[in-house]
Amino acid sequence: MLQLPMTRGIRGAITVDENTETAITSAAWRLTQAMMDANQVEVEQIACIIFSVTPDLDAAFPATGVRLAGLTTTPLFSTREIPVPGSLPRCIRALMLVTSNLKQEEMRHIYLGEATKLRPDLSTVQTDMADEPGAGIPSYRKTVLNIAPYQPGKPISELRREKGLTDVIKLASNENPLGPSPKALAAVQQSLTSLHIYPDGNCFELRQALAKRLGVEGMELIFGNGSDEVIKMLGVTFLEPGDEVLVCEPTFSEYAYAANLMGAKLRTLPLKDHAFDLEGMLAAVNPKTKIVFICNPNNPTGAYVDKGAVDDFLAKIPEHVLVVFDEAYYEYVTAEDYPETIEYVKEGRNVVVLRTFSKIHGLAGLRIGYGVAPGHIAKLVHRVREPFNVNSAAQVAALAALDDDEHVTKSRDLNETGKAWLYQELTKLRLEYVPSQTNFIFIDLKRDSQEVYQGLLDRGVIARSGGVFGCPTWLRVTIGTAEENRRFIEALAEVMER
Ligand SMILES: Cc1ncc(COP(=O)(O)O)c(C=O)c1O
């Protein structure tokens, strides 16, 4: 018989060493993650989490930490308990309501730290005594617990396995539907016999060619294992605990990752008209602000900030701030007032521009991206780079892809045609969307997008539910081939009718 998911309760508690905001918020996230992991619960299954803290904890509410760690749409509630004589001090308790196919008796309750003493009666209690220092696991940096693991788009193979489907399309990770640059593919094939040799740690040939193309010095280029790695390297180079990183939300999650990894504080502002709010960011800059990330055009919305706004922003931003423009979708942009930010790098401003070979060049699987930074910034970042961070196939492919203007033009044209067609079909379905300068469209479904996402999966179409971006009624879809776009619209129309 089909087992329908039911609402189940998971209990948990954790103690903290001190009444500080950092201790409370990171403990709350650690507890939440442990409760989710032990019960194999995904964010979408959580109906709500209710926290309470003992009266000796008044520096912060646990919900704040959990929200900052990435549970932006889950309803969270925090409350302070009344004093109870003899109760365990500095304790955070949680009740998580989830939908699950498991029976209530099968749910695992989590008690961490001193809180393990609280419920010796529960047979399904899981404690973390084993991971306390001195009991088999070395102590670790507590800031690690602030990092929410990256949630990628669902791989095609996973959906095939789960649903027994053979015909699956993925429009979830903004990959190039035409595949890799053919020139890159041929170059990689030729280079495979040299796989026993370490890659060139300096990416010499690629560096020369790209520097020439961009009109910058070779040493002003920072290559990474994807631009993801360049974001991380910037964090490792510049961020210390106590520093602040400023972004608008929703946006690409790697900026939060870099901040949390280094123990810096992530400060967020809402987007304005779906793009980064540069005026709001200027007003939010303070002496602790170290890096401002500007995703332009922004993922997941596809909207952009224009040259005028960027000029104005850079004229006013104080010198202690590093401004990072993430331009992963640069080659797809057609707006005429889009800024050429490499010019600011050439002026020697504290600006880094990030680009990637993953998108229009179709090399996402090889992992290669780069940053362009003035020498005084780049030479610091080069120090933290791992010796062979960009593999040899990626270097060879990127070099060939740089020369493959035909593939870039074809990909951009396909994207423009697909975008126009999708706009038209979405309008027919009476759905609103954000006009996009990228290879994806952010669509306002005006209903729970998780349901629609699931309905699309049932029909072999993988898109991206807005929940992961804190936008539970939105769906992000990558613009595919004409056939993929048609399948998406057909499936969407069916699901929306239900
Ligand atoms: C805005 C943005 N920046 C960076 C990346 C990461 O690109 P890469 O594959 O070069 O790590 C992505 C990938 O989706 C992205 O959307």
Ligand as a Chemical Component Dictionary entry (heavy atoms), coordinates in Angstrom:
data_LIG
# 
_chem_comp.id                   LIG 
_chem_comp.type                 NON-POLYMER 
_chem_comp.pdbx_formal_charge   0 
_chem_comp.three_letter_code    LIG 
# 
loop_
_chem_comp_atom.comp_id 
_chem_comp_atom.atom_id 
_chem_comp_atom.alt_atom_id 
_chem_comp_atom.type_symbol 
_chem_comp_atom.charge 
_chem_comp_atom.model_Cartn_x 
_chem_comp_atom.model_Cartn_y 
_chem_comp_atom.model_Cartn_z 
_chem_comp_atom.pdbx_ordinal 
LIG C1 C1 C 0 27.068 33.417 -10.297 1  
LIG C2 C2 C 0 27.939 32.232 -10.385 2  
LIG N1 N1 N 0 29.221 32.344 -10.059 3  
LIG C3 C3 C 0 30.055 31.297 -10.138 4  
LIG C4 C4 C 0 29.596 30.064 -10.540 5  
LIG C5 C5 C 0 30.550 28.906 -10.508 6  
LIG O1 O1 O 0 31.153 28.700 -11.686 7  
LIG P1 P1 P 0 32.351 27.657 -11.838 8  
LIG O2 O2 O 0 31.791 26.481 -12.524 9  
LIG O3 O3 O 0 33.386 28.394 -12.630 10 
LIG O4 O4 O 0 32.858 27.331 -10.460 11 
LIG C6 C6 C 0 28.269 29.892 -10.893 12 
LIG C7 C7 C 0 27.778 28.570 -11.298 13 
LIG O5 O5 O 0 26.619 28.287 -11.371 14 
LIG C8 C8 C 0 27.418 31.008 -10.810 15 
LIG O6 O6 O 0 26.121 30.907 -11.108 16 
# 
loop_
_chem_comp_bond.comp_id 
_chem_comp_bond.atom_id_1 
_chem_comp_bond.atom_id_2 
_chem_comp_bond.value_order 
_chem_comp_bond.pdbx_ordinal 
LIG C1 C2 SING 1  
LIG C2 N1 SING 2  
LIG C2 C8 DOUB 3  
LIG N1 C3 DOUB 4  
LIG C3 C4 SING 5  
LIG C4 C5 SING 6  
LIG C4 C6 DOUB 7  
LIG C5 O1 SING 8  
LIG O1 P1 SING 9  
LIG P1 O2 DOUB 10 
LIG P1 O3 SING 11 
LIG P1 O4 SING 12 
LIG C6 C7 SING 13 
LIG C6 C8 SING 14 
LIG C7 O5 DOUB 15 
LIG C8 O6 SING 16 
# 
